[in-house]
């Protein structure tokens, strides 16, 4: 029979004795006792892992899209211009997706994560804006305008320099132990 009796040792002592007696007697605690909330550190860890998955995922998607970008080719200035415009369009699309992904991410669970997100978002936004401008300027230029072609390539190179400073989301959060730990288990942070 599972029963606990109050003693003069107080409520805490009675609760401890009741729990010990219940466990020793092989009785399961009632439904109210069975519901245990996760400790704050477990809940915080889950939030940090989810946040790192989003942060790493946005960058990983950009890298995968970038790896699919073809080089500009062609036998004429007009063909090269079209190929460069297509290349800029592809780059603008993956940059826009990255900016949207980072911008939609929840607030980071620690300030260092928010700082890293803001830094990456700034770099990807700058790269996107440069790419969109380079494409618009190239598309507006005459079909044999080689100077416009050169400016477009310079715009793409400048945009790529911006993104090269934002390719390693894990390195960006190494100063935050809770995010570093979360990154180790976050699926989208794996190479």
N, C-alpha and C positions, 0 to 999 in steps of 0.2 A: 504494500500500500504506500502510495506516495503522498506524504503530507508533511508540512513544515509547521513547527510550533514556534510562537513568539517566546523569546526569553528576555531576560532583563538586560542583555547585552546591547539592546537597541535595534533599530530597524536595519541598519547596514549589516550588523552581525547576523541578524536573523535571515536577511536575504542571502548572505554568503553561505550560511549553514544550510538553508533551504536548497540552494543551488547545488551544494556539495552532496547533500542527502539525495537529491533528485538524480544526480549523475551516478552516484554510488549504487542507488537502488535500480538503476537502469530505466528510469522514467524519462520521457522526453519532456522538455519544458513546454508550457502551453503556447498557443499561437502568438500571444503578445511577446513572449520572451524569444520566440524563434525569429522574429523580424529584427535583424541586425542591420543597421545602416553602415555602409562602407565608411571607413575612416576618412577624414578629410584628405589625408595624403593620397589615398587610393583614388578618390574622386578627382583631386587636383591632377594626379598623374594621367588619368584618362582624358581630362580636358587638354593637358599639355600634349599628349600623343596625338589627339585629334587635330589640334592646332598645327602641330609640326607636319602632319600628313597633308594638310591644306597648303601650308607654306611651301614645303618641298614639292608637293604635287604641281603647283602652278609653275614652278621653275623647271621641273622635270618635263612637263608638257611643252614648255618653250624650247628646251634643248632638243627634244624629239622632233618638234616641228622644224627647228633650225637645221637639223641633220637631213631633213628631206628637201631642203631648198636647193634647187638646181642652179648651176652657173649660167650667167648670161652668155649666149652664143649667137652666131649669125654671120652671114657672108656679106651683108650690106649694112650701112649705117642704120637704115630703117629697120632691118631685122634685129640688129643688136639693140636698138632703142626699144622695140616691142619686147624682146626677151628681158631686158633690164627692167622695164615697167612691170612685167609679170613677176619678176624676182622681188621687186619692191612691194608689190601687192601681196605676195605670199608672206613676206617679212612683216608687213603692217598687220596682216591678219593674225599671225601668231603673237605678235606683240600686243595687239588689242585684247586677245584672249587672256594673255598673262596679266595685263593691267586689270581687266575685269575680275579675274580670279583673285588677285591680291587685294583689290579694292573691296570685294565682297566677303573677304575672310573676316571672321569674328575678331574681336579685340583679343590681343595676345594675353595669355594668363600672367605674364610678368613683363615689366617695362622693357627689358632687353629685347624681347620678341617684338614688341611694338616698334622699337627703334629700328630693328632689322627690317621689318615689314615696310616701314616708311621709307627707308633707304632704297630698298629694292623697288618699291613702287615708283619712287622718283626716277630711278635709272631707266626702268622699263617705259615709263610715260614719256620721258625725254626721247628715248630711242624711237618710240612709236610716232611721236610728233615729227621728228626729223625724217623718218621714213615716209610718212604720209605727205609731207611737204616736198620731199625729193621726187616722189612719184607724180604728184600734181604738177610740179614744174616741168618735169620731163614730158608728161602727157600733153602739156600745153605748148611745148616747143615744136618748131618745124621738124618735118621728117628727116632732114639732113643736118640738123643742128648738133654738131659734134661737141660744142661747148656745153650744151644742155646735158648731153650724155656724160661728160666728164663731171659736171656738178652733181648729177644724180649718183654717180659712183662715189663721189666724195661724201655725199649725204648718207649713203649706205654704210660706208666705212666709219663715219662719225657715230652713227646709231649703233653699230656693232661694238665700238669702243665703250659705249655706255653699258651695253648688256654684259660685256666681258667682266665688268666689276660686280656683277650680280648673278653668278652662275653656281655658287656654292652656299646654299642656304644654311647648311650645318655649320660651316665656318663662321657664319654671321652671328650665331647664337652661342658660341663656345663659352662666352663669359657668363652665361646663365645656366647653372648646374641642372636645374629642373628641366630646362628645354634640351640640354645636351643629353640627359638621361632619356627623355622622351624620344629624341631623334634616333637613339639606338634601337628602339623598338617600333618606330613609325615605319610602316611598309613603304610609303612613298619617298622616304629619305634614303632608302637603300639604293646603291648604284645599279 
